[in-house]
Amino acid sequence: VRAPGAKNDFLSARQCDHLGPPDFEAMCLPSQDVQLAQIRAAVAGVKARSIFLGTDDVEKARAVATLLESSMEEEGGGGTDGPHVVITPDQHRPFDDLAVFCVADIFIGYCPSSSSAFARRFREGKAPTLWLGAPKSGEKGIRAEL
């Protein structure tokens, strides 16, 4: 969808359209609480031993990793027994991130991200893909047609 006079689509990666009417703020700027809750649920669902945070915002990833590790320790699942959090070591090697995204046991993507779009296409039918800030299954809104 392009607004009159707009240079780019607001969400050029349209892989989240099937989830119902988008809540742009939730999908494009998910709160840290939403991110942590979704990551923790995914980790518990697959009993993950490691979590890879691939991003070009390393400082934000470090903050999320710290919060994630401390919240899991509070529940007794962190520390040396819990999942180890790995952050993108080199921002200049995005294809390394993409390779991990494609083969991970579970992938939580970011709707507007091109890397997420490639990973989802590769994983389709092979492994689960979730979306940050997107409605959960069964919470789809009613689609309004023009």
HELIX and SHEET records of a PDB file:
HELIX    1   1 ASP A   17  LEU A   19  5                                   3    
HELIX    2   2 PHE A   24  CYS A   28  1                                   5    
HELIX    3   3 GLN A   32  VAL A   46  1                                  15    
HELIX    4   4 VAL A   58  GLU A   74  1                                  17    
HELIX    5   5 PRO A   94  VAL A  103  1                                  10    
HELIX    6   6 SER A  114  ARG A  123  1                                  10    
SHEET    1   A 2 SER A  50  LEU A  53  0                                        
SHEET    2   A 2 HIS A  84  ILE A  87  1                                        
SHEET    1   B 2 PHE A 107  GLY A 109  0                                        
SHEET    2   B 2 THR A 129  TRP A 131  1                                        
END                                                                             
